[in-house]
Amino acid sequence: MSAKPHWEHVYQTRATDAVGWYQAEARTSRALIEAIAPDHDAAIVDVGGGASVLVDELLEDGYCNLTVLDWSAAALARARERVGANAGTVVWQEADVLEHAFPEAGFDVWHDRAVFHFLIDADARARYVRQMRHALCPGGHVVIGTFAPDGPETCSGLPVQRHSPDTLQDAFGPEFVGVQSQREVHVTPGETEQPFNWCVFRKDA
């Protein structure tokens, strides 16, 4: 199966709170975004946001320039339904992050929880970084979470490429300056522990 049918099948057949990446609260993402983008007018894109509750929490915080991009129409539909009356204030984009025509320098924050680690091919990772570089404004920030080196080797039946802060820096290149990193152990609905690395990078102005 190619990636899009895979994720559509997952979201069409499994409950939102039954998938391994489910979070009742997006605490780490929210805290990192609030720290580097205190202006609630900041343009934020959540890459691979799917049915995540991050968009709900950012709306509650007062952020008003939000984009959620995901391959799965089913995932985006769940998030839109859950957000309710505020859904019209969010830009929902059903697209492949590697192919989407992002606006040049259109975002202050690029957020990614668990998309980049699915890119096991070096060429795909390079394409991702080119997309990110194009979409972020000078001085903008990347907030990214990937499986740590001691994390799972697969997710949802697909292989992953685990990362440390150093391997992310190598992938992103010198134009992106490391700001901070931290470890998080995500506990799945099945009570399996999954070590993540979270990193924040700033695009050099």
ChimeraX commands (.cxc) that place a marker at each C-alpha (Angstrom):
marker #1 position 0.00,0.00,0.00 radius 0.5
marker #1 position 1.18,3.53,-0.70 radius 0.5
marker #1 position 1.15,5.90,2.24 radius 0.5
marker #1 position -2.10,7.77,1.59 radius 0.5
marker #1 position -4.30,4.63,1.35 radius 0.5
marker #1 position -2.55,3.28,4.44 radius 0.5
marker #1 position -3.44,6.29,6.58 radius 0.5
marker #1 position -6.95,6.57,5.16 radius 0.5
marker #1 position -7.51,2.93,6.10 radius 0.5
marker #1 position -6.20,3.54,9.63 radius 0.5
marker #1 position -8.49,6.50,10.28 radius 0.5
marker #1 position -11.50,4.89,8.61 radius 0.5
marker #1 position -11.24,1.70,10.66 radius 0.5
marker #1 position -9.85,2.72,14.05 radius 0.5
marker #1 position -11.09,5.09,16.73 radius 0.5
marker #1 position -9.07,8.26,17.25 radius 0.5
marker #1 position -8.20,7.27,20.82 radius 0.5
marker #1 position -7.18,3.73,19.83 radius 0.5
marker #1 position -4.19,4.53,17.60 radius 0.5
marker #1 position -0.72,4.33,19.13 radius 0.5
marker #1 position 0.07,8.02,18.66 radius 0.5
marker #1 position -3.09,9.25,20.37 radius 0.5
marker #1 position -2.67,11.99,22.99 radius 0.5
marker #1 position -5.51,13.28,25.12 radius 0.5
marker #1 position -3.46,16.48,25.47 radius 0.5
marker #1 position -0.68,17.78,23.24 radius 0.5
marker #1 position 1.26,19.15,26.20 radius 0.5
marker #1 position 4.78,19.13,24.82 radius 0.5
marker #1 position 3.84,20.52,21.41 radius 0.5
marker #1 position 1.73,23.23,22.98 radius 0.5
marker #1 position 4.41,24.29,25.47 radius 0.5
marker #1 position 7.15,24.45,22.85 radius 0.5
marker #1 position 4.99,26.46,20.45 radius 0.5
marker #1 position 3.93,28.90,23.16 radius 0.5
marker #1 position 7.57,29.44,24.13 radius 0.5
marker #1 position 8.78,30.39,20.65 radius 0.5
marker #1 position 5.60,32.01,19.28 radius 0.5
marker #1 position 3.96,34.11,22.00 radius 0.5
marker #1 position 2.23,36.26,19.36 radius 0.5
marker #1 position -1.17,34.70,18.77 radius 0.5
marker #1 position -1.15,36.03,15.20 radius 0.5
marker #1 position 1.80,33.74,14.37 radius 0.5
marker #1 position 1.21,31.60,11.30 radius 0.5
marker #1 position 1.50,27.95,12.39 radius 0.5
marker #1 position 1.34,24.83,10.24 radius 0.5
marker #1 position 0.84,21.42,11.86 radius 0.5
marker #1 position 2.33,18.96,9.37 radius 0.5
marker #1 position 0.69,15.55,9.63 radius 0.5
marker #1 position -1.69,16.97,12.21 radius 0.5
marker #1 position -4.38,14.41,11.39 radius 0.5
marker #1 position -6.90,14.12,14.20 radius 0.5
marker #1 position -4.55,15.58,16.82 radius 0.5
marker #1 position -6.02,17.79,19.55 radius 0.5
marker #1 position -3.20,20.32,19.13 radius 0.5
marker #1 position -5.35,22.51,16.91 radius 0.5
marker #1 position -8.10,22.59,19.56 radius 0.5
marker #1 position -5.63,23.63,22.24 radius 0.5
marker #1 position -3.99,26.33,20.14 radius 0.5
marker #1 position -7.42,27.76,19.33 radius 0.5
marker #1 position -8.23,27.76,23.05 radius 0.5
marker #1 position -4.99,29.66,23.65 radius 0.5
marker #1 position -6.08,32.34,21.19 radius 0.5
marker #1 position -3.98,31.45,18.14 radius 0.5
marker #1 position -5.86,32.53,15.04 radius 0.5
marker #1 position -3.66,31.71,12.02 radius 0.5
marker #1 position -3.55,27.91,11.97 radius 0.5
marker #1 position -3.10,25.38,9.16 radius 0.5
marker #1 position -3.44,21.61,9.57 radius 0.5
marker #1 position -2.01,19.47,6.78 radius 0.5
marker #1 position -2.47,15.73,6.50 radius 0.5
marker #1 position -2.68,13.00,3.87 radius 0.5
marker #1 position -5.88,11.59,5.36 radius 0.5
marker #1 position -9.21,13.20,4.59 radius 0.5
marker #1 position -10.79,11.01,7.26 radius 0.5
marker #1 position -8.39,12.31,9.92 radius 0.5
marker #1 position -8.99,15.93,8.97 radius 0.5
marker #1 position -12.75,15.37,8.98 radius 0.5
marker #1 position -12.58,14.06,12.56 radius 0.5
marker #1 position -10.58,17.08,13.68 radius 0.5
marker #1 position -12.92,19.54,11.93 radius 0.5
marker #1 position -15.96,17.91,13.51 radius 0.5
marker #1 position -14.39,17.99,16.95 radius 0.5
marker #1 position -13.32,21.64,16.67 radius 0.5
marker #1 position -16.89,22.53,15.75 radius 0.5
marker #1 position -17.80,26.17,15.28 radius 0.5
marker #1 position -14.14,27.22,15.14 radius 0.5
marker #1 position -13.33,24.89,12.25 radius 0.5
marker #1 position -13.91,27.68,9.75 radius 0.5
marker #1 position -11.03,29.67,11.22 radius 0.5
marker #1 position -8.51,26.90,10.43 radius 0.5
marker #1 position -7.04,26.10,7.01 radius 0.5
marker #1 position -7.42,22.33,6.45 radius 0.5
marker #1 position -5.21,20.89,3.72 radius 0.5
marker #1 position -5.40,17.30,2.49 radius 0.5
marker #1 position -1.94,16.95,0.97 radius 0.5
marker #1 position 1.44,15.22,0.91 radius 0.5
marker #1 position 4.00,17.35,2.73 radius 0.5
marker #1 position 6.59,16.43,0.09 radius 0.5
marker #1 position 4.42,17.61,-2.81 radius 0.5
marker #1 position 2.28,20.43,-1.42 radius 0.5
marker #1 position 2.73,23.95,-2.83 radius 0.5
marker #1 position 3.44,25.79,0.42 radius 0.5
marker #1 position 3.49,29.59,0.29 radius 0.5
marker #1 position 7.04,30.91,0.33 radius 0.5
marker #1 position 7.95,32.20,3.81 radius 0.5
marker #1 position 4.32,31.69,4.75 radius 0.5
marker #1 position 4.75,30.33,8.28 radius 0.5
marker #1 position 6.35,31.37,11.54 radius 0.5
marker #1 position 6.16,27.86,13.03 radius 0.5
marker #1 position 6.42,24.46,11.37 radius 0.5
marker #1 position 5.22,21.73,13.76 radius 0.5
marker #1 position 5.70,18.03,13.11 radius 0.5
marker #1 position 4.98,15.25,15.58 radius 0.5
marker #1 position 5.96,11.91,14.06 radius 0.5
marker #1 position 5.96,12.59,10.31 radius 0.5
marker #1 position 9.67,13.03,9.64 radius 0.5
marker #1 position 10.57,9.71,11.21 radius 0.5
marker #1 position 8.53,7.89,8.55 radius 0.5
marker #1 position 10.91,9.19,5.88 radius 0.5
marker #1 position 13.37,6.32,5.71 radius 0.5
marker #1 position 14.77,7.36,2.33 radius 0.5
marker #1 position 17.46,10.07,2.31 radius 0.5
marker #1 position 16.01,11.69,-0.82 radius 0.5
marker #1 position 12.60,11.98,0.85 radius 0.5
marker #1 position 14.19,13.60,3.90 radius 0.5
marker #1 position 16.00,16.08,1.64 radius 0.5
marker #1 position 12.72,16.95,-0.11 radius 0.5
marker #1 position 11.05,17.48,3.25 radius 0.5
marker #1 position 13.79,19.87,4.35 radius 0.5
marker #1 position 13.50,21.83,1.09 radius 0.5
marker #1 position 9.75,22.17,1.67 radius 0.5
marker #1 position 10.31,23.31,5.24 radius 0.5
marker #1 position 12.98,25.81,4.21 radius 0.5
marker #1 position 10.69,27.24,1.53 radius 0.5
marker #1 position 7.64,27.51,3.80 radius 0.5
marker #1 position 9.29,29.05,6.88 radius 0.5
marker #1 position 9.93,32.74,7.14 radius 0.5
marker #1 position 13.42,33.94,8.13 radius 0.5
marker #1 position 13.70,33.59,11.90 radius 0.5
marker #1 position 10.82,31.10,11.94 radius 0.5
marker #1 position 10.94,27.96,14.05 radius 0.5
marker #1 position 10.64,24.21,13.58 radius 0.5
marker #1 position 9.09,22.19,16.42 radius 0.5
marker #1 position 9.65,18.52,15.67 radius 0.5
marker #1 position 9.14,15.26,17.54 radius 0.5
marker #1 position 10.54,11.93,16.32 radius 0.5
marker #1 position 11.17,8.52,17.81 radius 0.5
marker #1 position 14.43,8.58,19.76 radius 0.5
marker #1 position 17.29,6.17,18.93 radius 0.5
marker #1 position 15.93,3.77,21.56 radius 0.5
marker #1 position 12.36,4.19,20.33 radius 0.5
marker #1 position 10.28,1.82,18.19 radius 0.5
marker #1 position 11.59,0.61,14.84 radius 0.5
marker #1 position 8.11,0.57,13.31 radius 0.5
marker #1 position 4.83,2.42,13.74 radius 0.5
marker #1 position 1.43,1.44,12.37 radius 0.5
marker #1 position 3.13,-1.41,10.54 radius 0.5
marker #1 position 5.56,0.91,8.72 radius 0.5
marker #1 position 9.33,1.21,9.24 radius 0.5
marker #1 position 10.68,4.41,10.76 radius 0.5
marker #1 position 14.00,6.24,10.92 radius 0.5
marker #1 position 14.78,7.09,14.54 radius 0.5
marker #1 position 16.58,10.34,15.31 radius 0.5
marker #1 position 18.71,12.11,17.88 radius 0.5
marker #1 position 19.09,15.91,18.02 radius 0.5
marker #1 position 22.40,15.48,16.17 radius 0.5
marker #1 position 20.93,13.46,13.31 radius 0.5
marker #1 position 18.13,16.00,12.93 radius 0.5
marker #1 position 20.69,18.80,12.81 radius 0.5
marker #1 position 22.62,16.90,10.15 radius 0.5
marker #1 position 19.45,16.41,8.11 radius 0.5
marker #1 position 18.32,20.03,8.38 radius 0.5
marker #1 position 21.71,21.62,7.75 radius 0.5
marker #1 position 23.44,24.74,9.11 radius 0.5
marker #1 position 20.64,27.07,8.02 radius 0.5
marker #1 position 18.61,25.69,10.94 radius 0.5
marker #1 position 20.03,26.53,14.35 radius 0.5
marker #1 position 19.28,24.23,17.26 radius 0.5
marker #1 position 17.46,26.05,20.06 radius 0.5
marker #1 position 16.58,23.25,22.46 radius 0.5
marker #1 position 15.87,19.55,22.74 radius 0.5
marker #1 position 14.14,17.34,25.26 radius 0.5
marker #1 position 13.09,13.76,25.73 radius 0.5
marker #1 position 9.51,12.60,26.15 radius 0.5
marker #1 position 8.21,9.10,26.78 radius 0.5
marker #1 position 4.84,8.74,25.10 radius 0.5
marker #1 position 2.56,6.06,26.56 radius 0.5
marker #1 position 0.26,4.55,23.96 radius 0.5
marker #1 position -3.38,3.60,24.63 radius 0.5
marker #1 position -2.05,0.03,24.99 radius 0.5
marker #1 position 0.36,1.28,27.69 radius 0.5
marker #1 position 3.51,0.79,25.61 radius 0.5
marker #1 position 6.27,3.32,26.24 radius 0.5
marker #1 position 7.69,5.10,23.19 radius 0.5
marker #1 position 10.73,7.39,23.68 radius 0.5
marker #1 position 10.63,10.57,21.61 radius 0.5
marker #1 position 13.11,13.36,21.02 radius 0.5
marker #1 position 11.67,16.85,20.67 radius 0.5
marker #1 position 13.78,19.55,19.07 radius 0.5
marker #1 position 13.29,23.22,18.28 radius 0.5
marker #1 position 15.27,24.81,15.44 radius 0.5
marker #1 position 15.34,28.41,14.22 radius 0.5
marker #1 position 15.69,29.20,10.54 radius 0.5
marker #1 position 18.66,31.51,10.22 radius 0.5
marker #1 position 17.55,34.99,9.19 radius 0.5
marker link #1:1,2 radius 0.2
marker link #1:2,3 radius 0.2
marker link #1:3,4 radius 0.2
marker link #1:4,5 radius 0.2
marker link #1:5,6 radius 0.2
marker link #1:6,7 radius 0.2
marker link #1:7,8 radius 0.2
marker link #1:8,9 radius 0.2
marker link #1:9,10 radius 0.2
marker link #1:10,11 radius 0.2
marker link #1:11,12 radius 0.2
marker link #1:12,13 radius 0.2
marker link #1:13,14 radius 0.2
marker link #1:14,15 radius 0.2
marker link #1:15,16 radius 0.2
marker link #1:16,17 radius 0.2
marker link #1:17,18 radius 0.2
marker link #1:18,19 radius 0.2
marker link #1:19,20 radius 0.2
marker link #1:20,21 radius 0.2
marker link #1:21,22 radius 0.2
marker link #1:22,23 radius 0.2
marker link #1:23,24 radius 0.2
marker link #1:24,25 radius 0.2
marker link #1:25,26 radius 0.2
marker link #1:26,27 radius 0.2
marker link #1:27,28 radius 0.2
marker link #1:28,29 radius 0.2
marker link #1:29,30 radius 0.2
marker link #1:30,31 radius 0.2
marker link #1:31,32 radius 0.2
marker link #1:32,33 radius 0.2
marker link #1:33,34 radius 0.2
marker link #1:34,35 radius 0.2
marker link #1:35,36 radius 0.2
marker link #1:36,37 radius 0.2
marker link #1:37,38 radius 0.2
marker link #1:38,39 radius 0.2
marker link #1:39,40 radius 0.2
marker link #1:40,41 radius 0.2
marker link #1:41,42 radius 0.2
marker link #1:42,43 radius 0.2
marker link #1:43,44 radius 0.2
marker link #1:44,45 radius 0.2
marker link #1:45,46 radius 0.2
marker link #1:46,47 radius 0.2
marker link #1:47,48 radius 0.2
marker link #1:48,49 radius 0.2
marker link #1:49,50 radius 0.2
marker link #1:50,51 radius 0.2
marker link #1:51,52 radius 0.2
marker link #1:52,53 radius 0.2
marker link #1:53,54 radius 0.2
marker link #1:54,55 radius 0.2
marker link #1:55,56 radius 0.2
marker link #1:56,57 radius 0.2
marker link #1:57,58 radius 0.2
marker link #1:58,59 radius 0.2
marker link #1:59,60 radius 0.2
marker link #1:60,61 radius 0.2
marker link #1:61,62 radius 0.2
marker link #1:62,63 radius 0.2
marker link #1:63,64 radius 0.2
marker link #1:64,65 radius 0.2
marker link #1:65,66 radius 0.2
marker link #1:66,67 radius 0.2
marker link #1:67,68 radius 0.2
marker link #1:68,69 radius 0.2
marker link #1:69,70 radius 0.2
marker link #1:70,71 radius 0.2
marker link #1:71,72 radius 0.2
marker link #1:72,73 radius 0.2
marker link #1:73,74 radius 0.2
marker link #1:74,75 radius 0.2
marker link #1:75,76 radius 0.2
marker link #1:76,77 radius 0.2
marker link #1:77,78 radius 0.2
marker link #1:78,79 radius 0.2
marker link #1:79,80 radius 0.2
marker link #1:80,81 radius 0.2
marker link #1:81,82 radius 0.2
marker link #1:82,83 radius 0.2
marker link #1:83,84 radius 0.2
marker link #1:84,85 radius 0.2
marker link #1:85,86 radius 0.2
marker link #1:86,87 radius 0.2
marker link #1:87,88 radius 0.2
marker link #1:88,89 radius 0.2
marker link #1:89,90 radius 0.2
marker link #1:90,91 radius 0.2
marker link #1:91,92 radius 0.2
marker link #1:92,93 radius 0.2
marker link #1:93,94 radius 0.2
marker link #1:94,95 radius 0.2
marker link #1:95,96 radius 0.2
marker link #1:96,97 radius 0.2
marker link #1:97,98 radius 0.2
marker link #1:98,99 radius 0.2
marker link #1:99,100 radius 0.2
marker link #1:100,101 radius 0.2
marker link #1:101,102 radius 0.2
marker link #1:102,103 radius 0.2
marker link #1:103,104 radius 0.2
marker link #1:104,105 radius 0.2
marker link #1:105,106 radius 0.2
marker link #1:106,107 radius 0.2
marker link #1:107,108 radius 0.2
marker link #1:108,109 radius 0.2
marker link #1:109,110 radius 0.2
marker link #1:110,111 radius 0.2
marker link #1:111,112 radius 0.2
marker link #1:112,113 radius 0.2
marker link #1:113,114 radius 0.2
marker link #1:114,115 radius 0.2
marker link #1:115,116 radius 0.2
marker link #1:116,117 radius 0.2
marker link #1:117,118 radius 0.2
marker link #1:118,119 radius 0.2
marker link #1:119,120 radius 0.2
marker link #1:120,121 radius 0.2
marker link #1:121,122 radius 0.2
marker link #1:122,123 radius 0.2
marker link #1:123,124 radius 0.2
marker link #1:124,125 radius 0.2
marker link #1:125,126 radius 0.2
marker link #1:126,127 radius 0.2
marker link #1:127,128 radius 0.2
marker link #1:128,129 radius 0.2
marker link #1:129,130 radius 0.2
marker link #1:130,131 radius 0.2
marker link #1:131,132 radius 0.2
marker link #1:132,133 radius 0.2
marker link #1:133,134 radius 0.2
marker link #1:134,135 radius 0.2
marker link #1:135,136 radius 0.2
marker link #1:136,137 radius 0.2
marker link #1:137,138 radius 0.2
marker link #1:138,139 radius 0.2
marker link #1:139,140 radius 0.2
marker link #1:140,141 radius 0.2
marker link #1:141,142 radius 0.2
marker link #1:142,143 radius 0.2
marker link #1:143,144 radius 0.2
marker link #1:144,145 radius 0.2
marker link #1:145,146 radius 0.2
marker link #1:146,147 radius 0.2
marker link #1:147,148 radius 0.2
marker link #1:148,149 radius 0.2
marker link #1:149,150 radius 0.2
marker link #1:150,151 radius 0.2
marker link #1:151,152 radius 0.2
marker link #1:152,153 radius 0.2
marker link #1:153,154 radius 0.2
marker link #1:154,155 radius 0.2
marker link #1:155,156 radius 0.2
marker link #1:156,157 radius 0.2
marker link #1:157,158 radius 0.2
marker link #1:158,159 radius 0.2
marker link #1:159,160 radius 0.2
marker link #1:160,161 radius 0.2
marker link #1:161,162 radius 0.2
marker link #1:162,163 radius 0.2
marker link #1:163,164 radius 0.2
marker link #1:164,165 radius 0.2
marker link #1:165,166 radius 0.2
marker link #1:166,167 radius 0.2
marker link #1:167,168 radius 0.2
marker link #1:168,169 radius 0.2
marker link #1:169,170 radius 0.2
marker link #1:170,171 radius 0.2
marker link #1:171,172 radius 0.2
marker link #1:172,173 radius 0.2
marker link #1:173,174 radius 0.2
marker link #1:174,175 radius 0.2
marker link #1:175,176 radius 0.2
marker link #1:176,177 radius 0.2
marker link #1:177,178 radius 0.2
marker link #1:178,179 radius 0.2
marker link #1:179,180 radius 0.2
marker link #1:180,181 radius 0.2
marker link #1:181,182 radius 0.2
marker link #1:182,183 radius 0.2
marker link #1:183,184 radius 0.2
marker link #1:184,185 radius 0.2
marker link #1:185,186 radius 0.2
marker link #1:186,187 radius 0.2
marker link #1:187,188 radius 0.2
marker link #1:188,189 radius 0.2
marker link #1:189,190 radius 0.2
marker link #1:190,191 radius 0.2
marker link #1:191,192 radius 0.2
marker link #1:192,193 radius 0.2
marker link #1:193,194 radius 0.2
marker link #1:194,195 radius 0.2
marker link #1:195,196 radius 0.2
marker link #1:196,197 radius 0.2
marker link #1:197,198 radius 0.2
marker link #1:198,199 radius 0.2
marker link #1:199,200 radius 0.2
marker link #1:200,201 radius 0.2
marker link #1:201,202 radius 0.2
marker link #1:202,203 radius 0.2
marker link #1:203,204 radius 0.2
marker link #1:204,205 radius 0.2
view
